Amino acid sequence: MHHFNVPTRDPGEYLAELNSRRFEKLKRQIAYLWGNEDYFRPRFIAAGVTSPDDIRSFDDFRALPPFMDKASHRASQEESLARYGHPFGLHLTAPLKDVIHLAATSGTTGQPTWYAFTRKDQAITNEILARLFAVAGVRPGDTTFHAFGLSLWLAGITFMQALEAYGARPVAVGAEGGISKILRYIEMTRPRALFATPSLVAQLIERAPDEIGKPVGALGIEILFCSGEPGVGLPAFRDRVTEAYGARIFDVTGGAWHNGTISCGTGWHGMHHLAEDYCFRYDLVDPVTRAPIELKDGAVGEALHTALDYEAAPAFRNATGDILRLHVGECPSCGQFGSRIEIIGRADDMLNVKGVKVYPSALQDIVTGFLPHVSGQLRIRLDGPPPRVNPPLKVVVEAAETMPADEWDGLARAIEQRSRDILALRPAVTVVPFGTLPRSNQKTKLVEIVPAQS
C-alpha cells in the first residue's frame, strides 16, 4: 500500500497535515486556473474572488461554490466547439497542441464528457494507476485480461496504456468482444488478472460451463480488478465471486483527473484513497445547500473533486454527484492507516418514495443478500422520471436458476420485509425466471422507466 509519510495516527492530525500539503499545491493551481479567461476566471469573480491571493487558507478554498457539474461541463464543451472548433471545453487550460491523450464517458445523454490529458497528466495518471495495480498484486511481466469497454472510456485505453507503462501484458479484447470470445481468449492466454465490471464477472460464472465446458475457477485467474458499478462492496456478491474464481477481488475507481482508490482485498471497509498527493477526492458538501461538511471519520456528503496538478481541462471543485462516506483511521481489514471512501450512491440516483429517501445501490445490497436464491439481477421500474416515486416502489428480482417457482412468492415477501426492516420502505417485489433480465457486458442500469399503461 502506498504511504504518504504523515507522522501521526490521529485521524484529525492526519487530515490537517494532508490539507496543509494540499493547500500548497492548490495555491499554484488556483494561480494557473486564473489565467483561463473563458471559464475559470469568471467563476472565481462570481464567487467574489478578485485575485488568487484572496484565497488565503484551505477553508477559503472549501468555501468556494462548485465550479462545474455534468451540465456545465457539457455546456463548456458545446461552446468551445462553436467558438474554437474543438469539443474539449472552455475550461481547457493547456494549449490544444499539448493534449496527447483523450478519454470520454459513454455519452448516454447523446454527448460524451471529454477528459483531456497532457503528457504530464498522463504520466501522473500512470503513476496513480500503478499504485492500484501493485495493491491488487499485479506484477510487471504479468498477463492481464482487459474486459472493460475499450472505446474511449477511462477504464479502456487509459487503463491499457497504464498497464503497459507498468510493465504488464494486457490482452485487449474488451467488453465489446462479447462473453464467448472473452472466455475463449482467457482460456487461451491464461491471465493472472481480469479487469472487468462486476456484471461481466458474474456473467462469466454463468456462461463458462456452456461456452468452454469448464467453470471459471479452472481458468487460473488470481486477481479480479473491478470498477464501473456497485457490487464488490456487497458481501454476498463478493463471497459468490471469490468462491467461483478462487481469486481475490478488488473494488477500484480511477483514471479521471488523477483519482485512484482501491479496496484492500481482504474484506471490504471502503476504498483506500491512494492519490492524496495529486487529487482531493473527498471534499464533502451538503448535496442541497452545497455548504462544506466537516471532514472527519464518518462524514457523509456529495464529493467535489479537485485535481491538484492537472494541466489540461482540470477538475476544480467539480460536483461529481457521488455521495461518499469518509473513513479516516486504521482499516479493519488490512491495518493500513489513512483515508478510505465508500460510495453510498449518486445524488441524481436518489429516489424519494413518499418522503423515504433510498439509493438503488441500497436495494441491490438487500437483494444480493439473498444469494444463492436469486441470480443477483434486479431492476427498479418507475412510472416516470425520478426522484419522486409514487408508492409502491416496484422491484423486479430474478430467481436463481435452481430456485423452484413455487418458492418465488415467499422469496418476494422476504425481500420486501428485509427492505422494510433496513430502509423503512416496503417495495412491491416481483420474482421472475432466471435469464429474464438482460445482462450487460459493461455497466448495468438498475433503474428503468416504464410508463404506466393508460
Secondary structure as GFF3:
##gff-version 3
##sequence-region A 1 454
A	DSSP	alpha_helix	11	34	.	.	.	ID=ss1
A	DSSP	alpha_helix	40	46	.	.	.	ID=ss2
A	DSSP	three_ten_helix	52	54	.	.	.	ID=ss3
A	DSSP	alpha_helix	58	63	.	.	.	ID=ss4
A	DSSP	alpha_helix	70	84	.	.	.	ID=ss5
A	DSSP	three_ten_helix	96	98	.	.	.	ID=ss6
A	DSSP	beta_strand	99	104	.	.	.	ID=ss7
A	DSSP	beta_strand	114	118	.	.	.	ID=ss8
A	DSSP	alpha_helix	119	136	.	.	.	ID=ss9
A	DSSP	beta_strand	143	146	.	.	.	ID=ss10
A	DSSP	pi_helix	154	158	.	.	.	ID=ss11
A	DSSP	alpha_helix	159	166	.	.	.	ID=ss12
A	DSSP	beta_strand	169	172	.	.	.	ID=ss13
A	DSSP	three_ten_helix	175	177	.	.	.	ID=ss14
A	DSSP	alpha_helix	179	189	.	.	.	ID=ss15
A	DSSP	beta_strand	193	196	.	.	.	ID=ss16
A	DSSP	alpha_helix	198	212	.	.	.	ID=ss17
A	DSSP	three_ten_helix	216	218	.	.	.	ID=ss18
A	DSSP	beta_strand	223	226	.	.	.	ID=ss19
A	DSSP	alpha_helix	235	245	.	.	.	ID=ss20
A	DSSP	beta_strand	248	254	.	.	.	ID=ss21
A	DSSP	beta_strand	260	262	.	.	.	ID=ss22
A	DSSP	beta_strand	271	273	.	.	.	ID=ss23
A	DSSP	beta_strand	279	285	.	.	.	ID=ss24
A	DSSP	beta_strand	300	307	.	.	.	ID=ss25
A	DSSP	beta_strand	318	330	.	.	.	ID=ss26
A	DSSP	beta_strand	337	346	.	.	.	ID=ss27
A	DSSP	beta_strand	351	353	.	.	.	ID=ss28
A	DSSP	beta_strand	356	358	.	.	.	ID=ss29
A	DSSP	alpha_helix	360	368	.	.	.	ID=ss30
A	DSSP	beta_strand	374	382	.	.	.	ID=ss31
A	DSSP	beta_strand	388	389	.	.	.	ID=ss32
A	DSSP	beta_strand	394	399	.	.	.	ID=ss33
A	DSSP	three_ten_helix	405	407	.	.	.	ID=ss34
A	DSSP	alpha_helix	408	423	.	.	.	ID=ss35
A	DSSP	beta_strand	428	432	.	.	.	ID=ss36
A	DSSP	beta_strand	447	449	.	.	.	ID=ss37
###
